[in-house]
Amino acid sequence: MELFDRLANPEINLLPIDGTVNYYGKLLDPDEADHYFKALLTGIEWRNDEAVIFGKKIITRRKVAWYGEEPFQYTYSKTTKYALPWTKELLGLKKLVEKETTETFNSCLLNLYHNGGEGMAWHSDAETDLKKNGAIASLSLGAERKFAFKHKITNEKVELILENGSLLIMKGITQSHWLHRLPPTKLIVAPRVNLTFRTIAKS
């Protein structure tokens, strides 16, 4: 099911069953989005991501960064990261996202895709470090990219285009029942920065 032409409406659940995904559309105007995009490109401590697959360490072209209100430990793909302190720009965007969604977040995983050739395979954000069924807010800056969901049992798909400056939120049991991905494409040559605001469960 493609939602390319659906107007952004945070009251609409884009998933037919087993979860909640709301698309807010453009949270930032073009000038604001451009300002934050440039600030994050230069002001974030980007690192190539690492994953251990079948016992072999893989270094991705995509770059990542992990920030939070505490030096939280976050483990995925059998690698562990420790959160850096919030930057001024990240704090500003966090407050904006929290105001819009009425959710609260204590950390943010950022991804830098240099072009459409870099993407993300099917996965769910269900690591034990995260608050169970906690909301994850995804803020997109830069190139517009297709984003897709696939139900783990029925394989039903939902796809949409994430616009520059737009906000999407995944809530409730979504991660338990749905996978999501950023498919690669040769049609996009511009970079994209994605911020996923999350809540690390405190012991």
ABEGO torsion letter per residue (X at the ends): XBAAABBBBAABBABABGEBBBBAEBABBAAAAAAAAAAAAAABBBBBBBBBBGGBBBBBABBBBBBBABBBBBBBGGBBBBBBBBBAAAAAAAAAAAAAAGBBBABBBBBBBABAABBBBBBBBABAABBBGBBBBBBBBEBBBBBBBBBAAAGBBBBBBBBBGBBBBBBEAAAAABBBBBBBBAABABBBBBBBBBBBBBX
